[in-house]
Amino acid sequence: MTVTETRQQAPAASELTHREILEILIGLLAALFTAMLSSTIVSNALPTIIADLEGTQTQYTWVLTASLLATTVSTPIWGKLADLVSKKLLVQIAISVFVIGSALAGLSRTVPFLIGARVLQGLAMGGLMALAQAIIGAAIPPRNRGRYSGYMGAVMAVATVSGPLIGGVIVDTSWLGWRWCFYVCVPLAVISLVILQKYLHLPTFKREVRIDYLGAILISVAASLPLLWVSFAGTDFAWMSWQSALFVGGTLLFGILAVVVESKTPEPLVPLKVVKQRTTALAIIASVAVGVAMFGSALFLGQYFQIARGYSPTEAGLLTIPMMLGSFLGSIGSGQMITRFGKWKRYLVSGAILLVIGLVLLGTIDHATPYWYTGLGMLLMGLGMGMTMQNLVLAVQNTVDVREIGASSATVSFFRSLGGAVGVAVLGAVLAARVKDLMIAGLLSGPGGAEAARKLQEGGSGGTSLLDVNHLPPQLATLVRMSYGDATGRIFMIAAACALVSLVAVFFIKEVPLRQTVAKVDDVEDLADRAVHD
């Protein structure tokens, strides 16, 4: 037997069985589902929450933005820690923080307190997203990973789409109340903690733990500044202003400093040698675009159905089922086919094409579009998201060794979350501006419209009172519905342009055969000497 054959067989003996993998996945996916659910469950419930806590329109935005911001800046930190210390300990810490954050959010009596609790939830969510991918990457060879990554992608997609439905049901059920939007996540998280404690046992490779504190600070600031900029620009100051210049300049400065630090530190938070690889660089570009499409546009579907079409929160959630179904089928189906045939690029390209087509269809909707047309757009969009989201991570994981699986996976997730967070803020600003323009045009065409239009201009984009369409005068309510319905298409068309960038990126990714070992073959003996188990 040759040395190569011995090395290839060595890891096979220690690889987990299908049953052992499923035992880990049950606990892992339960935690991931609750974390993803927490990011979208408030979307349909937020008008009720803000009204009950007497919050403002700015606070309304920050309840969503705060958790996305915390998720984005913490993801690479969790990912790097996963390469240095016990993944089991880290995932247990992340779940515990999530439970605490959820409980505090449910106990909130003021909006600032709620925002703080959402930050805790976001920190935990960043950990769970990074660690779930790192654990799958450390337990399963890339050749078999598509099948299990498909399960993970399906859970993420279902949680993203079903969150508004569950939130709507809770709000519409008077005896529960909006606080259960946060409490409902706690029991499943606790169950996942118990399951992982029993079944999760992975090797931790012995190496000196060096935390890149300076890199963490610089990356966090560089990621936070653009999110803060798009949140305040257009309301607190103009897009073209000295304040905007400071935000953009600060982002560039801290970004450059982060690159310099990461290139010199021995244990970089974001390993530049991995990022420089063609597959990883193109996957990052594609992930940003997918993040904008997934988070930025999907979040506004519930608002479209409720405000523009007059459906209840529960009905709005049910109407997004085509997107959930598409995401589920795309993720599971592509994962199974990748495991069976070993080819993955064709599913990335096909998914990106479907994503573009779906978003273009949704980019043409207005307040009177028939549901079958909107449903078709959502189905194609869901299929595209399911086929691209996790397979981009798989493509990157296949190019790196198990010792860098956490940082590399987290890098892709980081840019996807960054794209989503920026997408939510930018598309929200575009939607608000378009609604305002359409309402002013509508008011000017009616009697006494000039005075009403002047008041609307002075009051900004309208505030939460305009969102409570059912309590507005009939004529104004009709104008609000038409304005929101006709404005929504624009944000989906912008998302389609981002998805087109994703399509170009995945088209140029070079397909590398999926290896059948967890570690790279040349490193097997070295890893075996340095591995300790949880």
N, C-alpha and C positions, 0 to 999 in steps of 0.2 A: 504493500500500500504506500502511495506517495505521501510526501509531507502535506501537499495541498489537500489530498483526500482526507487526511487525518484532521486537518484544520476545519474542513467543511463539515465533518461529522461531529466535531467536538461540541459546538453550540447546539446541535440538534438534540443531543441527549438531555440538555437542560432546558429546552424550550417547553413552554406551557402547553398543556393539552387544550382541546377545544372547550371542554367543560370548565377547566380552570380559568380560561380567558373569559368565558361567559359569566362566571361567578364574580370576577373583578369588574366586568363591564356593567353588570346590574347595579352595583353600588356606585360606580363612576358615573354612569349615565343618569341615574336618579339624581345625583348631586348637580350634574350639568344641566339637567332639565329644569330643576328648581331655580338655578342661577339665571339661566336664559329667560325663564318665565318671568322672573322679577323685573327684567328690563323692559318688558312689553305689557305686562298685566295692568300697569297703571295708565296706559294710553287712553283707553275708553273711560276709565274711572277718574281721570285727573280733573276734568271740569267740576265733578261733584266734590272731590277732595279739596280743591282750591277754594271753592265756594264755602265749604264747611269750616275751613281754617281761616277764612277771610284773607286770602292771599292776593297778590297782584299778578299782572300778566308776565312781568319779568320773573317772578318766582315760579310761575307756571312752567316757563321754559327751563329754569334751573333744576327743577325736580327731575327732569329727563336728562339734562346735560351733565349734572353732577355725577351721576352713576356712570355715564359713558366716559367722562373724563377720567374718573378713578380707575375704571377698567382699562382704559388705554395706557395710562402711564405706569400702571402696576404690572401689566402683562410681561414685558421683557425682564423685569426684576424676578418675578416668580419663575420664569423659564430658566434663567441663569442659576437660580438657587436649586432648581431641580437637577442640574448637572453636578452640583457640589455636595448636597446633603440628601437625606432620605426623602424620597418622593412621597412615601406613605405619611411621614410626619407632616410634610408640607400640605398635602391634600386634607389631612385632618384639621390643621390650623385654618385653612381656607374655609372649610365647611363650618367650623365653629364660629368664625368671624361672620359668615353669612347668616347663621342662625341669630346671632346677637343683633346684627344690623336689621334683620327682618322684624324681630320682636320690637326693637326700638322704633322702627318706622310705624308699626301698628299702634304704638303708644303715643304717637306725636300729638301735641296740642297746638303747635305753631309750625308754620312752614319752614323757618330756618332749622328747627329741630329735625323736621322730616328730611330736609336736604342733607343734613349731617348724617342721618341714618342711611340715606341713599348712597353717600360716599362710602360708608362701611360695606354696604352691599356690593358696590362697584369694585372695591379692592378685592373682596372675596371672589367676585365673578371673574376678574382678571386672573386670579390664581387658578380657579377651576378650569377655565378655558385653556390656559397654558399647560397645567398639570395633566389634564385629561389626554391631551395630544402627546405629551412627553411619556406618560405611562403606557399608552398604546404603542408608541414607538419603541419603548424599552422592552416590551413584552412580546411583540409580534414582528416577524420578518416582513420587509416591505412586500414581498411576493404574495403574502397572505393578508396584508394589512388592509387592502381595499375593501374586503368584506366587512371588517369590523369598523373601519373608518366610515363606511356607508351607514352603519347603525348610528354612529355618533353624529354624522351629518343630518340624518333623519330626525334624531332627537332635537338637535339644535333648530332645525327648520320648523318642526312641529311646535316647539316651545315658542319660537318667534311669532308664529302665526296664531297659535291657540291662545296666547297671552291676552290679547284684546277680547277674545270671546269669553274667557273665564272671568276677566275683569268686568266685562259687561253684565254677565250673569250675576256676579256678586253685587254689583251696584243696583241692579234691577230687583234683587231680592232684599226687601226692606229689613227683614229680621237679621240679616247678616251684617250689612253695613260695609263701607269702603275699607275699614281697617283689616278685614279678612283678606283683602288683596295681598297683604303682607304676611298675615298669620298662616295662610294656606300653604306657604312655601316651607314652613318650619318642620312639620312632621316628616315629610319625604327626605329632607336634608338629614334629619336625625337618623332615619332608617339607613340611609346611605353610609353614614358614619359608622354604624354598627357593622354593616356588611363589609366595608373596606377594612375595618379592624381585624376581621376574621379571615378574609381571603387574600388581601393584597400583600404579597411578599415578593419584592423585587430587589436585585442587587444594587448596592450603592458602591461606586468605584472609588477606592481610596485615593484621595488627592488632597493637597493642601487647600483649605477653604480661604479664598481671597475674595472678599466682596468689593465690587467696584462702586464704592459709594459716590465718588465724584461723577462717574459716568451716569449713575442712576439719577442724580440731581439734574445734570445737564439735559439728559434725555427727557426727563419729566417736564422741565421748564420748556424745552423746545416743542414738546407735544402739546403742552397746555396753552401756550400763547396763541396759536391759531384758533383753538377752540374758544378761548375767551374773546378773541377779536371778532369772530363771526357771530358770537352771541350778543355783543354790544353794538357792533357796527350797524348803522341804519336806524337805530333807535336812540342810543345815548350820544352818538356822534356819527358824522357822515362817513360813508365808505372811503371817499377821497378826502382825507383830513390828516392833520399832523398826528392825531392819536393812532390812526390806522398805520401811518408810517412807522411809528414806534413799535407797534405790535409786529409788523412784518419784519422790520429791521432786527428786533429782538429775537424773533424766530430764526432768522438766518444766522445771527451771531451765535446763539446757543447751539444751533445745529452744527455749525462749523467747529465750535469748541468740543462738542460731543464726539465728532468724527476724529478730531485730533487725539482726544483722551482715549477713545476706544482703540485707536491704532497703536498706542504705546503701552497700555496696561496688559499685564500677563493673563488676566482672566476677564476679558471684556464682556460687558453685559450683552452687547450685540456684536458677535464675532464678525469682523469685517471680511475676513478671509472666506467666510461662508456667504456673506452678502454679495461679495464680488463675483461669485460663481454665476454663470449665465442663467442656470435654472432658477436659482434663488432670486436673482435680481428681477427677472421677468415675472416670477410668481408674486413678488412684492408689488410690482406695478399692477398686475391683474387683481391682487387682493384688495388694493386701495379702491379700484373701480367697483369690484364686487361688493365691498363694504358700503360704498355710497348707494349702490342699487338696492342692497338688501335692507339696511337699516334706514337709510334716508328716505326711500320711497315707500317701503312697506308700512312704515309708521303712519303715513298720511292716508292710507286707505280707509281706516276706521273713521277718521274725520270726514272724509269724502262721503261715506255712506250715511253718517249721522247728520251732518250739517247740510250737505247738498241734496241728499236724497230723502232725508227725514226718517231714517230708520232708528230704532232704539239701539242702545249699546249691545244688547244680546243679538239682535238681528244683524247688526253691523259685523259682529264677530262671525256669525254663521255664514255671511255672504263672502267671507274671505277663505272659505274652505277650499275652493279650487287651487289657491296658492299653496295651502298646506298640503293638499294631496299631491300636487306637482313636486313640491320639495321632497316629500317622503319617497315618492316613486323614483325621482331622479337620483337621490342619494343612495337608496338601497339598491336600485337596479344597476347603476354604474359601478358601485362597490362590488357587487356579485360578479359582474362581467369582467372587471379588472382582475379579481382573484382567479377566475376561471381561465382567462386567456393571457393575462400578463401584460396587456396593452392598456395604456392610460391616457395618452395624448388625445386620441380620437374623442374621448368623453369630455375632456376639457374644451376642445374646440367646438364640439356639438353643443355643449352646455352654454358656452359663451354666445353662440349664434342664437339659441333659443331665448337667452336672457335679453339680447338686443331686440329680437322680434317682439317679445312680450312687452317690453318697456315702450317700444314704439307704438304698439297698439294702445297701451294705456295713456300714451302721450297725446292721443286724439280724442279722449273722452271729454264730455262736458256734462251739464246738469240734466241732460235728457237722453244720454246714451243708454241703449237697452242693456239689460244685465248680461245677456248671453255674450255680448261683445266684451264687456268688462271682465267677465268670468274667463273667457278664452285668453285674454291678456294676462290675467293672474296665473292661470294654469301654465302657460309657457314660461312666464317669469319664474314660477316656482320650480319647474323642471330645470331651468338654467341654473338657478341658485344651488339646487341639490347636486347637480353634476359637476359644479366647479368648486364649491367652497372647501370641502375636505380633500378633494383630489389635488388641489394646489399644495396643501400641506404634505400630502403623500409624495408628490414629486420632489419636494425639497428634502424630506426625511430620507429619501432613497439615495441622496448624494452625500450625506454626512454619517459619521460614526455615532454609535449609541451614546458616547460620552458628550456629544454636542447636540443630542436630540432635543433637549429642553430649550436651549437658547435658539436653535434654528426654527423649531416649531413656533415658539413664542414670537419670533421676529415676524413671521407671516401673520399670526393672529394680531400682533400689535398694529401693523399697517392696515389690516382689515378693520379693526376697531377704530383706528384713527380716521380712516375714510368714512366709516359709518357715523362717527361723532361729528365730523366736519360736515358730512352730508346732511344730517338732521338739522344742524344750525343753518347752513346755507340754503337748503331747499325750503326750510321754514321761513327764512327771511324773504326768499323769492315769492313764496306763496302769499305771505302777508302783504307784500308790496303790490302784487298783482290783484289781490282781492280789493285792496284799497283803491287802486286805479279803476277797477270795474264798478265799484260802488259809487265812486265820485261821478263817473260817467253816467251811471243810472240815475243818480240823484239830480244831476244837472238837466236831465231830459224831462223831469217832472215839475209840477208847480212848486214854487218855493224852494227849488232844488239848490240854488246858489248858496243860500244861507246854510242849508243842511250840509252841503259839500264842504263849506268853509269850516264848520264845526268838526266834521270828520277829519279834515286835514290837521286841525289843531290838536285833535285827540289822538293822533297817531293811527295805528292800524285797527283800532276799534275796541280793544280790551275784551275781557271775558263776557261782558254783557251781550255782545253781538253773537257769541258762541251759544248762548242760551236762546236758540231760535224760537222755541215754542212759546216764550213769554214776550216776544216782540210783537209790535203791531203787524197785522197781516201783510200790508204792502212792503214794509221794511223787511219782514221775514222772508218774503218771496225774493226780494233783491239780494239779501244775504245768501240764500240758497243758490241762486243763479250765479252769483259772483264766485262763491267757493267752488261750485261745480265746474264753471268755465275756467277757473284759474288752476285747478288741480292738474290738468293735462300738461301744463308747462313744466312742472317739476319732474314728471315722469319722462318727458322728452330730454331734459337735462341729464337725468339718470341714464337714459339710453345712450347718450353721447359718452358717458363714463364707461358704460358696458362695452361700447365699441373699442375703447382703449384696451379693455380687458381682452377682447377677442384678438386684437393685434398682438398683444403680449403673449398669449398662450399659443398663438400660431407659430411664433418663433422659438418657443421652448423646444429644446432637443430631447427626444424621447430616449431615456436610458433604461435598459432592461432592469426590472425589479429584482434585487438580490433576494436570496432565499435564507439568509441568516440575519439575525438581529444586528450583530456587529459586522463591520467590514472584515473580510477573511484575514487580511494581513495583521489585524489587531487582536485576534481571538486569544492567543496565548497570553499576551500582555494583560488583557482584560480579566482573564481567569485568575491571574495572580493577584489582582488588586480588588477583586469583587468581594463585598460583604453583603449579607442579606438582612432585610428588615426583620 
